[in-house]
Amino acid sequence: MIQTYSPTIRRKEMEAVLTCMVDEKIGPGEMGIRLVQTVRELTGCDGAVALRSPSLALEYALKAIDLPAQSGVMISALAPSWQILTLERLGYKPIVLDVCEESGLVTCAAAENGIKDGGRVLVLAESMGVLPDIGAFLSLGVPVIEDISQSAFARYPAEPSESEGAKSAVQEQSGTEEAKTEEPLGKCAGMYGVYTIFGMEDRDIVTAGGGAVLMAPGRREWIVLKKLAEEAPSTDFIPDMNAALAVVELKEFARNEKTRKEIYALYARAIMSVKHKTYVRQNDGGSTIYSFPLVLNSGFKDVKSYAQKKGIEVRQAYENSVIALRQEEIAPSCICANSLLLRCALFPLYPRLGQKDVARIVKVLSSLP
């Protein structure tokens, strides 16, 4: 059976973890520092802290912006369920927002309504590697905390000033007419919010088995976060074994992403002959490939059963989401999110898939009921 999820673990990752065990350095330490340095180099953020979980990262972000208890915090109905549980534990009021059915992302209109209902902060989950219209959310006038656990290293289109410079550089390097048509890329996902959660759990885009890096894109935000980190107990920081795994995966990210994009292209062609569709990606060149979500035009159970007979595990894309946890309570006000919970299937797509497995999945995708 081809599993829906699989961690990106090869020999290099195993050796990094084994080195920590041999050196008897399994708690928070040197590898956590290296993880932060690597994230800073790759994203350009001003500073970051490597913590034990995404839940802790959200807690530190809310502390850093000094949000009073009982304040409204807006989250997506399709965000991971740990978000609503963390907010409730910390004494905040979760305001759950509906999404756009074509992208699975929170809509700006929903966020505007959330602000009217008392929302003072937006936690923006950039699910499935699809990027939102970040400028529209920043214009709302409330702090935005990005969650890039599934969209890490995706890039937004370049802003006008960046775009001209990037185009010139590409043309100078290539000297070809084709270069003129290339869409220049701008900042990484996570570089627009006041703080950014980069989760590294077993089902995130970087599968370190646990932990999260909380990024501060700007200097002012980093000064505040750094002070909180200096006063934090050691038990809040990521263990070296998880950090070692993450560091290797980050260094291999570009190679793995190239493989994911090649597989995605095969899957996308396969579904052209069926009635089911995947999400719209406004910025194909810069988006990160997180698995293969397919919005079904028929029942999930039929598709799951069909794939299972062919040796492929298919799961609900949002089985661990906020709305999955509180469906009865949330569904009436989040109609699109509830529809996607019931109809969006996730097919296996990860770098370790062999050619035979990819071919088998392509065949199934092209013949789905």
C-alpha positions as CSV (number, residue, x, y, z in Angstrom):
1,M,0.0,0.0,0.0
2,I,1.4,3.4,-1.0
3,Q,0.9,5.6,2.1
4,T,-0.6,9.1,1.8
5,Y,2.2,10.6,4.0
6,S,5.8,9.8,4.3
7,P,8.7,11.6,6.0
8,T,11.6,12.7,3.9
9,I,14.2,10.6,5.5
10,R,17.2,9.3,3.6
11,R,20.7,8.3,4.7
12,K,21.9,11.9,5.3
13,E,19.0,12.5,7.7
14,M,19.6,9.2,9.5
15,E,23.3,10.0,9.9
16,A,22.6,13.4,11.3
17,V,20.3,11.9,14.0
18,L,22.7,9.1,14.7
19,T,25.6,11.6,15.2
20,C,23.5,13.3,17.9
21,M,22.9,10.0,19.7
22,V,26.6,9.0,19.5
23,D,27.7,12.4,20.8
24,E,25.0,12.1,23.5
25,K,23.5,15.4,22.5
26,I,19.8,14.8,22.3
27,G,18.4,17.8,24.2
28,P,18.2,21.4,23.1
29,G,21.7,22.6,22.0
30,E,24.0,23.3,19.1
31,M,21.8,21.8,16.4
32,G,19.0,24.1,17.4
33,I,21.3,27.1,16.9
34,R,22.3,25.7,13.4
35,L,18.7,25.3,12.5
36,V,17.9,28.9,13.3
37,Q,21.0,30.0,11.3
38,T,19.9,27.9,8.3
39,V,16.4,29.3,8.4
40,R,17.7,32.9,8.6
41,E,20.0,32.3,5.6
42,L,17.3,30.7,3.5
43,T,14.4,33.2,4.3
44,G,16.2,36.5,5.1
45,C,14.3,36.9,8.4
46,D,15.9,39.1,11.0
47,G,15.8,36.5,13.8
48,A,14.2,33.2,14.8
49,V,13.7,30.8,17.7
50,A,13.5,27.0,17.4
51,L,10.8,25.7,19.7
52,R,9.4,22.3,20.6
53,S,6.1,22.6,18.8
54,P,4.0,24.8,16.6
55,S,1.6,25.3,19.5
56,L,4.4,26.8,21.6
57,A,5.4,29.0,18.6
58,L,1.9,30.4,18.5
59,E,2.0,31.1,22.2
60,Y,5.3,33.0,21.9
61,A,4.0,35.0,18.9
62,L,0.9,36.1,20.9
63,K,3.1,37.0,23.9
64,A,5.4,39.0,21.7
65,I,2.6,41.1,20.4
66,D,1.3,41.5,23.9
67,L,-2.2,40.4,23.1
68,P,-4.5,40.7,26.2
69,A,-6.4,37.6,27.3
70,Q,-9.9,37.2,26.0
71,S,-9.0,39.0,22.7
72,G,-10.4,37.6,19.5
73,V,-7.9,35.7,17.3
74,M,-9.0,34.8,13.7
75,I,-8.1,31.4,12.3
76,S,-9.1,29.4,9.2
77,A,-11.7,26.7,9.6
78,L,-9.2,24.5,7.7
79,A,-6.2,25.4,9.9
80,P,-4.8,22.5,11.9
81,S,-6.8,21.8,15.0
82,W,-3.9,22.6,17.4
83,Q,-4.5,26.3,16.6
84,I,-8.0,26.4,18.2
85,L,-7.0,24.2,21.1
86,T,-3.9,26.4,21.8
87,L,-6.0,29.6,21.7
88,E,-8.6,28.2,24.1
89,R,-5.9,27.0,26.5
90,L,-4.3,30.5,26.5
91,G,-7.6,32.2,27.2
92,Y,-8.2,33.8,23.8
93,K,-11.4,33.8,21.8
94,P,-11.0,31.9,18.5
95,I,-12.9,33.5,15.6
96,V,-13.2,30.8,12.9
97,L,-13.3,32.0,9.3
98,D,-14.6,30.4,6.1
99,V,-12.4,29.8,3.1
100,C,-12.5,30.2,-0.7
101,E,-13.4,26.9,-2.3
102,E,-11.0,27.4,-5.2
103,S,-7.9,27.8,-3.0
104,G,-8.8,26.5,0.5
105,L,-7.5,29.7,1.9
106,V,-9.3,32.3,4.1
107,T,-10.9,35.1,2.1
108,C,-10.2,38.7,2.8
109,A,-14.0,39.3,3.1
110,A,-14.2,36.6,5.8
111,A,-11.3,38.4,7.7
112,E,-13.1,41.7,7.4
113,N,-16.2,40.1,9.0
114,G,-14.0,38.6,11.7
115,I,-12.6,42.0,12.6
116,K,-16.2,43.3,13.0
117,D,-16.8,40.3,15.3
118,G,-13.9,41.4,17.5
119,G,-10.8,39.8,15.8
120,R,-7.6,41.6,16.8
121,V,-5.1,39.2,15.2
122,L,-5.2,37.0,12.1
123,V,-3.3,33.7,12.1
124,L,-3.0,33.1,8.3
125,A,-2.6,29.4,7.5
126,E,-1.1,29.1,4.0
127,S,-2.3,25.5,3.5
128,M,-1.3,23.1,0.8
129,G,1.5,25.3,-0.5
130,V,-1.0,27.8,-2.0
131,L,-0.2,31.5,-1.3
132,P,-2.9,34.1,-0.4
133,D,-3.2,37.6,-1.7
134,I,-1.0,38.8,1.2
135,G,-1.3,42.5,0.4
136,A,-5.0,42.4,0.9
137,F,-4.6,40.9,4.4
138,L,-1.9,43.3,5.4
139,S,-4.1,46.3,4.5
140,L,-6.8,45.2,7.0
141,G,-4.8,46.9,9.8
142,V,-4.5,43.9,12.2
143,P,-1.3,42.0,13.0
144,V,-0.9,38.9,10.8
145,I,0.9,35.8,12.0
146,E,1.7,33.6,9.1
147,D,1.7,29.8,9.3
148,I,4.0,28.5,6.5
149,S,4.2,24.9,7.7
150,Q,2.9,23.7,4.4
151,S,4.1,26.6,2.2
152,A,7.7,27.1,3.4
153,F,10.0,28.7,0.7
154,A,7.1,29.5,-1.6
155,R,7.7,32.9,-3.1
156,Y,5.4,35.7,-3.9
157,P,5.6,37.6,-7.2
158,A,8.1,40.4,-7.1
159,E,6.8,43.9,-6.2
160,P,7.2,46.5,-9.0
161,S,10.6,47.8,-7.9
162,E,12.0,44.2,-7.3
163,S,10.5,43.0,-10.5
164,E,12.4,45.4,-12.8
165,G,15.7,44.6,-11.1
166,A,15.1,40.9,-11.2
167,K,14.1,40.9,-14.9
168,S,17.2,42.8,-15.8
169,A,19.4,40.4,-13.9
170,V,17.8,37.4,-15.5
171,Q,18.2,38.9,-19.0
172,E,21.8,39.8,-18.4
173,Q,22.6,36.3,-17.3
174,S,20.8,34.4,-20.0
175,G,20.8,36.9,-22.9
176,T,17.7,35.2,-24.3
177,E,14.3,36.5,-25.4
178,E,12.6,33.7,-23.3
179,A,14.0,35.3,-20.1
180,K,11.8,38.4,-20.7
181,T,8.7,36.2,-20.1
182,E,9.9,34.7,-16.8
183,E,7.9,36.0,-13.8
184,P,10.4,37.4,-11.3
185,L,9.9,36.1,-7.7
186,G,9.9,38.3,-4.6
187,K,9.9,37.6,-0.9
188,C,9.5,34.2,0.7
189,A,6.2,33.1,2.4
190,G,6.6,34.1,6.0
191,M,8.3,37.4,5.4
192,Y,5.2,39.6,5.5
193,G,3.6,38.8,8.9
194,V,4.7,40.3,12.3
195,Y,5.7,36.7,13.2
196,T,5.8,33.4,11.3
197,I,5.3,29.8,12.4
198,F,7.3,27.3,10.5
199,G,6.1,23.9,11.8
200,M,8.2,20.8,11.3
201,E,5.9,18.1,12.4
202,D,5.6,14.7,10.7
203,R,3.0,15.9,8.2
204,D,4.5,19.3,7.4
205,I,6.6,20.2,4.3
206,V,9.7,19.7,6.4
207,T,9.3,16.5,8.4
208,A,11.6,16.8,11.4
209,G,9.2,14.7,13.6
210,G,8.4,17.7,15.9
211,G,9.2,21.3,16.5
212,A,8.8,24.7,14.9
213,V,10.8,27.7,14.1
214,L,9.2,31.0,15.1
215,M,10.5,33.7,12.7
216,A,10.6,37.4,13.2
217,P,10.9,39.0,9.7
218,G,11.7,42.5,11.0
219,R,14.3,43.9,13.5
220,R,11.7,45.5,15.8
221,E,9.8,42.2,16.2
222,W,13.0,40.2,16.7
223,I,14.1,42.4,19.6
224,V,10.9,41.5,21.5
225,L,11.0,37.8,20.6
226,K,14.7,37.6,21.5
227,K,14.0,38.9,25.0
228,L,11.2,36.3,25.5
229,A,13.5,33.5,24.3
230,E,16.3,34.6,26.7
231,E,13.9,34.2,29.6
232,A,12.4,30.9,28.4
233,P,13.0,27.5,30.0
234,S,15.2,25.0,28.1
235,T,12.2,22.6,27.8
236,D,10.6,25.1,25.3
237,F,13.3,24.6,22.7
238,I,13.6,22.0,20.0
239,P,15.7,18.9,20.9
240,D,18.9,18.5,18.9
241,M,17.8,15.2,17.3
242,N,14.8,16.9,15.7
243,A,16.9,20.0,14.8
244,A,19.5,17.8,13.1
245,L,16.8,16.1,11.0
246,A,15.4,19.6,10.1
247,V,18.8,21.0,9.1
248,V,19.5,18.3,6.6
249,E,16.0,18.5,5.1
250,L,16.4,22.3,4.7
251,K,19.7,21.8,2.9
252,E,18.1,19.2,0.6
253,F,14.9,21.2,0.2
254,A,15.5,22.5,-3.3
255,R,16.3,19.0,-4.6
256,N,13.3,17.5,-2.9
257,E,11.0,20.3,-4.2
258,K,12.2,19.8,-7.8
259,T,11.1,16.1,-7.5
260,R,7.8,17.2,-6.0
261,K,7.1,19.6,-8.8
262,E,7.9,16.9,-11.4
263,I,5.5,14.5,-9.8
264,Y,2.8,17.3,-9.4
265,A,3.1,18.0,-13.2
266,L,2.3,14.4,-14.0
267,Y,-0.6,14.3,-11.6
268,A,-2.0,17.6,-12.9
269,R,-2.0,16.2,-16.5
270,A,-3.6,13.0,-15.3
271,I,-6.7,14.7,-13.8
272,M,-7.4,16.7,-17.1
273,S,-9.5,13.7,-18.2
274,V,-11.6,13.5,-15.0
275,K,-14.3,15.7,-13.4
276,H,-12.2,16.4,-10.2
277,K,-10.0,19.4,-9.8
278,T,-7.0,20.5,-7.7
279,Y,-6.6,24.0,-6.3
280,V,-6.0,27.1,-8.3
281,R,-2.4,28.4,-7.8
282,Q,-2.1,32.1,-8.7
283,N,1.7,31.9,-8.7
284,D,2.7,28.5,-10.1
285,G,6.4,29.3,-10.4
286,G,6.7,30.3,-6.8
287,S,4.3,28.0,-5.0
288,T,5.5,25.1,-2.8
289,I,4.2,21.6,-3.6
290,Y,2.6,20.1,-0.6
291,S,1.1,16.7,-1.5
292,F,-1.8,16.6,-4.1
293,P,-5.2,17.8,-2.9
294,L,-8.0,16.9,-5.2
295,V,-11.5,18.5,-4.8
296,L,-13.9,15.7,-5.7
297,N,-17.0,16.0,-7.7
298,S,-18.3,12.7,-6.2
299,G,-18.3,11.0,-2.8
300,F,-15.0,10.7,-0.9
301,K,-15.7,7.1,0.1
302,D,-16.1,6.0,-3.5
303,V,-12.7,7.5,-4.5
304,K,-11.0,6.2,-1.4
305,S,-12.3,2.7,-2.0
306,Y,-11.3,2.8,-5.7
307,A,-7.8,3.9,-4.9
308,Q,-7.4,1.4,-2.1
309,K,-8.2,-1.5,-4.4
310,K,-5.3,-0.3,-6.5
311,G,-3.0,-0.2,-3.5
312,I,-3.1,3.5,-2.8
313,E,-4.1,5.1,0.5
314,V,-6.1,8.3,0.1
315,R,-7.1,10.4,3.1
316,Q,-9.3,13.5,3.7
317,A,-7.0,16.5,3.2
318,Y,-8.4,18.3,6.3
319,E,-9.0,15.4,8.7
320,N,-7.0,17.1,11.4
321,S,-8.4,20.6,10.8
322,V,-10.4,23.0,13.1
323,I,-13.6,22.2,11.4
324,A,-13.0,18.4,11.6
325,L,-12.7,18.8,15.4
326,R,-15.7,21.1,15.8
327,Q,-17.8,20.3,12.7
328,E,-21.2,20.5,14.3
329,E,-20.4,23.9,15.8
330,I,-18.6,25.5,12.9
331,A,-20.1,24.0,9.7
332,P,-23.2,26.3,9.6
333,S,-21.0,29.4,9.4
334,C,-18.2,27.9,7.3
335,I,-20.0,26.3,4.4
336,C,-17.1,26.2,1.9
337,A,-14.7,24.8,4.5
338,N,-17.2,22.1,5.4
339,S,-17.6,21.2,1.8
340,L,-13.8,20.9,1.4
341,L,-13.6,18.8,4.6
342,L,-16.0,16.3,3.0
343,R,-14.8,16.5,-0.6
344,C,-11.1,17.2,-0.7
345,A,-8.9,14.1,-0.9
346,L,-5.1,13.9,-0.5
347,F,-3.1,11.7,-2.8
348,P,0.5,10.6,-2.0
349,L,3.1,13.0,-3.3
350,Y,6.5,13.1,-1.7
351,P,10.2,12.9,-2.9
352,R,10.7,9.2,-1.9
353,L,8.0,7.9,-4.3
354,G,9.5,5.6,-6.8
355,Q,8.8,5.8,-10.6
356,K,6.5,2.7,-10.4
357,D,4.5,4.1,-7.6
358,V,4.1,7.5,-9.4
359,A,3.0,5.7,-12.5
360,R,0.4,3.7,-10.5
361,I,-1.0,6.9,-8.9
362,V,-1.1,8.6,-12.3
363,K,-3.1,5.7,-13.7
364,V,-5.6,5.9,-10.8
365,L,-5.9,9.7,-11.0
366,S,-6.8,9.5,-14.7
367,S,-9.5,6.9,-14.2
368,L,-11.2,8.0,-11.0
369,P,-14.9,7.5,-10.7
